[in-house]
Amino acid sequence: MTPAPPSAALLGLFARTRPTRDGAALLRSALHARRLVLLKALLVRVRRHRAELGNGVEERFEAAWHLLERAERRAPAAVRDLLDYPTTGGWLAAALTAPPGSEFDARLAHFDALALTAALRAGCALDLTVATPHGTLSLTGLGRLLTGADRVAVRTEGHHARITPEGAGPDRAVLLPRNLGDLNGLNGLNDLGDPRALNDTGEPGDPRDPDDPCGPGDPRVPRHSHPGRPADAVPGRSPAAAPHWSPLLRLPGGAAVLDDLDPYRVPRGGIGTPPRTGVEAGPAGRAVWADHWRAALRLLDATDPGRAEEVRRLVRALVPVAHADRGTGPFGATLRAAPGAVLATLPDGPREMAEVLVHETQHTKLAAVHELVPLYTAGPATVHKVGWRTDARPIAGVLQGAYAHLALTDLWRRAARSSGLPAPWRTRAGQQFERFHHQVGRALSVLLESDELTNTGREFASHMRQHHARLGATPRALR
């Protein structure tokens, strides 16, 4: 069910870029409604075009769908949280746009892992085999297991789920908690280290126990659900290699994670111009990202607590991307298909990190508002110059840029006028305000003169201009 459009009062608050709890709740509701629509669209495509699917693909998809339904009956909040995770949206977008044939079949294979993640989070009883293409099992929002095999057997035993690569002995099995709960309320798997070292304090139980609140194991889940090659037939992969678990890093001071592992965190081919691809940060790099995140939130808490809380509520994942060619400068982006993820090169420091988080959060907000109530039309291919870009932008780009920079000028004004903040931050804030306040004003004039805005979009831009005017003259920067 699609949420009702925002009221006129709430739309005005959105236009002023200021955080509100009602606004955040509406955005979450809109995101979930869209995810359900896209998931249903994928189901319809699979069933309507089953004749185009490869051998066994439809059977595996239907089994995964059934497992997802079981998990939702047991733990609806946990499954909703998983479906709303940013990379779930990235996978749905890739699957729905994949051409028929082997590429579409390959995208559908990821649904096995997504449904398994839902079942693990819900604490379902399991006794099934899951495909792990290229020897990788990605548990969305949790981490990645390198299996060294094309399939793994998953069986719940007491309080844990035992994951055993095909053809491996029990000494190569990995144990994960059977009930992973809510990603926002659990410290992920960061505290587990090597899951094989867990002590199974529960008594082994029947994984197909009919009294289990999640229901018995699904007899329709094929024991061998992927016709791939045996592990020893894969070049460069040793069947004797032990499975390796890599958890995502839970970022301090909130529920967000540093997601440098999910295969759908960045679109195929990269993002931006020149294209940037996702990178794994490594232990040392992860520590730097976490330090920047912690310090940036501390800075936002001191400057604008409302903005800090908004970042904590709306940012689910921080995704490191590679630096492009020299001279391209820092980079940050959001994806319409994956709201809640901030894709960025490593910022120079906490101040820059704080600005990236605020900037990209506004893009997420505005994209969601536009889906609820259109702010502009497709219109002619008219482009406009803006102060913060060297290339001309269509009206949608002008609106997105003006909105994000309006929020930043609000932040910088507060920082420059606060005597209790570090001097370097106040100085930078004053300089940035001086640079961008006028540019935002010029962009707002372009918007209000455009015939590509809808009536609601023109009202939205008028509220933006009112807030821009209330920010006043350039604050005196600390010299």
Secondary structure, DSSP 8 states (H G I E B T S, - for coil): -------HHHHHHHHTT---HHHHHHHHHHHHHHHHHHHHHHHHHHHHTGGGS-TTHHHHHHHHHHHHHHHHHH-HHHHHHHHTSHHHHHHHHHHHHS-TTHHHHHHHHHHHHHHHHHHHHHT---EEEEE-GGGEEEETTTEEEE-SSSEEEEEEETTEEEEEETT--GGG-EEEES----TTTS-TTGGGSSGGG----S----TT-TTSTT-S--TTS-SS------GGGSTT--TTS--EEEE-EE-TTSS-EE----TTSS-TT-BTTTTB-B---HHHHHHHHHHHHHHHHHHHHHH-HHHHHHHHHH--EEEEB---STT----EE--TTSTTEEEE---SSHHHHHHHHHHHHHHHHHHHHHHHS--B---S--EE--TT-SS-EEHHHHHHHHHHHHHHHHHHHHHHH-TTS-HHHHHHHHHHHHHHHHHHHHHHHHHHH-SSB-HHHHHHHHHHHHHHHHT-S------
